[in-house]
Amino acid sequence: MLIRTRLAALGAAALLALSGCGSAEDATSDQTQSTAGASAEALTADSFVSTLSDAQSSAETTHVQIKIGASGQEITAEGDVAVGSDPADTKMAMTMDMGSMGAGGAEMRLVDQVFYMNLGPLTENKFAKIDLSDPNNPLGQSFGDLVGQLDPSKSVEDLEGAITSVEKSGSPETLDGVQAQPYEVVVDSTKIADASGLAGSTGVSLPDELTFTFWVGSDNLPRKLTSDMGESTIEATFTKWGDDVSIEAPPDDEISKQDPFGAPAA
């Protein structure tokens, strides 16, 4: 149970960190898309993080689809992310399929620093509730840095100075209704592993360099991301930037009274 719970939480963290969206000042989908026809200045290693972060902060929300492949197994996930001006305002609603790993599906929500996970029979087909802000909750302590990992300012902080090169890679492609230029982004993983907690969270040794391809619209919003690290691959697509989303906590009758560790609820 704990292993599957951890997988679900890490999957959620990966999804939201990849989306990288930030706070908004009443941005709308029309505003986000309005610059799609404008010419964008070429991104560089020095400008990549700040430029994308600023654009995502204005958009505030996105819809994410992701595929992670490792050793012939695949995890897929899809959902909405909304990030406010404060990390505590971060919200997400995701579904994840880990069927090829023999773990089945999961549904996750993050609202008001409370993490809800429906892991099927393991949580009575209801949502286990984990208060990430509760210092007395063992799972809260285990996953308590989840919101912090999803804070866009933290993501930027982790990447700042770690990107060694950003180069255009091929011709623009039409994605999500805009022309998106692919960029090859090389990251020095030794500069981000400790700061992000990535290596410690997964127990996997990272190569010294990680190479990603980002497809970036002329509005400086990412539409697609891929990476091939030999035994593992990742593909994420981002759509509906700036659209209104409704993310709510599950109703009381859909919350399990079973402790995720297996102990009866008080």
N, C-alpha and C positions, 0 to 999 in steps of 0.2 A: 504494500500500500504506500509506504513512504517513498519508495523508488518511483512509482508512477506519479505520485503527488509532486515530487521534485521535478520530474520530466515535464509535467504540465506547467509548473511555475517557470522553469527555465525557458520553455517554449514561448510562454507569454512575454517574458522579459526580452527574449530575442526579437520577437515580432515588433514590440513597441520601440525598442532601441533602434531597430532598423528603420522604422518609420521616421523617427527623429523629429516629429512635429513639435512645435512650441506654442507659446501663448499667442493670442490674437487680439487685435483691436477691432472687433466686430467685422471681421472679414467675411465675405460671401463667396460662393462658388463662382458667380459671374465676375467678381473682382479678381479672383485668382486666375481665371482663364483669359481675362481681357488683355494680358500682355503676351499671349501666346504667339502673336504674329510679329512681335518686336524682335530686333536683332539683339542677341545677348553677347556680352563680352566673354571671351574665352576664359575658362576657369584655370587657376593655377594651384600649385601646392599651398601657396600662401593665402589664396582667397577662397578655396573650396569650402572649408568648414563654415566660415562666417557668412558666405553668400547663400549657401543652401539653408543654413540655420535661420537667417533673416527671412527668407522666403517662406519657410515652413512655419515660422512664428506668426506670420501674417495669415496663413491658411488655417491653422489651428487643428483641423480634423482631416482624416484620410481614411480610406478603405484599403485594407492590406490583404493580399493573398500571398502565401508563401509555400515553397516546397523545399524540404531539406532531405537530402539523400546521403546515406552513410552505409557502406559495406552491403550494398544491395537492398537496404531497407529505406523506407520513405516515411516522412512525417509531412502532412499537409495541414494548413491552418488558414483561416479566413476570419476577418472581423473588422470592427471599427475602432478607431482610437481618437480620443479627444483630450488635449492637454491644456490646462489653464495656466494662469500666471504664477500659480503656486503649485509645487509638486503634489500637494494634497488634493488638488483639483483634477488630477489625472484620472481619466476613465477609460475603460476598454471593455469590449464585448467580443469574445473570440470563440470559435469552435475549432477543435483540433482532432485530426484523425491519425492515430498511431497504430493503425491496424496491422501494418507489416511488421511491427515490433511486438505483436501479440498483446498490445496494451489497450486496444480498442479506441474509443473516442472520448473526448472531454469537451466540456463547455465551461468557459471561464468568464468571469466579470470582475472588474475592479472599480469600486465606487466608494468614495469617502475613505480611502485607505483600508478598505475591507476587501479581501480577496475571496471570491466565491468560486468553487470548483465542483462541477457535476461530473463524477467519474463512473456513472452507471451504477451497477450493483454494489460497488465498493463504497458508495455514499448513498445507498438506498434509492438510487435513481433521483436523488435530490442534490442540492448544493451544500457542500461542506463550507463552513464559514471560518475564515481566518482573519482576525483583526491584526493588521500589520503594525499598528501603533501600540499594541498591548505588550508591555515588557514581560508580563507573566505568562504569556502564551508561547510554548516551545516552538510551534510552527511560525508564530509571529516573529520570533527571534531568528529563525532559520531563513525566512523570506522577507524579513523586515526591511532589507535594502532594496527590495523590488521597485518601490516607487522612486527611490533615489536613482536607480539605474535607468529609469524611464524619463527622468528629468532631462529635458533637452540641453540645459546648461551643463549638466554633468557629462552628457555624451560629447558635447563640444569640447569640454575641458579634457576629456580622455584622449580625443583625437588631435588636439592642438599640439603641433610639433611632432606628431607621429607620422604624418603623411610625408613620404619622401619624394613622390612624383605624381603629377596629374597630367595626362596627355590625352588628346582626342584620339579616338579609336574607331575609325570608319566613318561612314556617312550618317546623317540624321535619319531617324525612322519615325513614322507616325505612331504614337502611342497615346492612348487616352485623349485622342483628338488634337494633339499638338505635335510639333516636330521636336523630337528629343535627340540630342547629341550624345552618343556614347563616349564616356571617358574611362580610361584605365587608371585606377587609383591604387597606388602601392603604399602599404602601411607597414611601418616598423612595429611588429607585434611586441617586441620587448619593451616598448615604451607605453603600451596600453594594457598589457595583461595584468600587471599589478594594480594599476589605477582602477580598472573596470571590474576586477575580481573574476575575469573570464576564466583564466586558467584554474583558479581555485574552485570555481563553481562546477566546472565540468570534469576536472581531474585529467584533462587531456593536454599534452604538450603541444604548443603551437609552433609552427615554423617561424623562422626569424622574420620573414616577410609574408604579408597577406596581400593578395591582389584581387581587387574587385573591379567590376565594370558597372558604372552608373550611367543610366540613360537620363539626361537632364533636359527638361524643357527650357524654352527661351524665357520662361517665367522663373527659372532657377529652382524648380520643384522636381524631385526625382520621380520618374515614372516606372523605372525598373532597376533592379540590382541583381547581379549574378556573381558567383565566385566558385571556382573549382580548386579545391585543395587536395587533389589526388583521390583520397578515399572518401571524401565528403564534398557535396555540392550544395549550393543554395541558390534559389531564385525567388525574388520577391517583386511583386508589382504593386504600385500605388495608384489609386484612382480616386475620383470624387473629392479632390482637395477642396476644403472649405465648405463642403455640404453640411447641412444641419444633420445631426445625429441624436438619437435618443438612447441613452444608456442608463438603465435603472437597476437597482439591486433587486434580486428575486423576492417575490412575496414570501411572507413568513411560512406559508404552508408548503413552499418548495425548498425550504432550508432544512437539512438533515439535523437531527439531534444527536447523531452518532459522532463521537470524537474521531477526527482523522487518524489518530494514533491507535484507535481501536478500543479505547476506554469508554465506558458508558458516560453520557452527558450528565452533568449535575442537575 
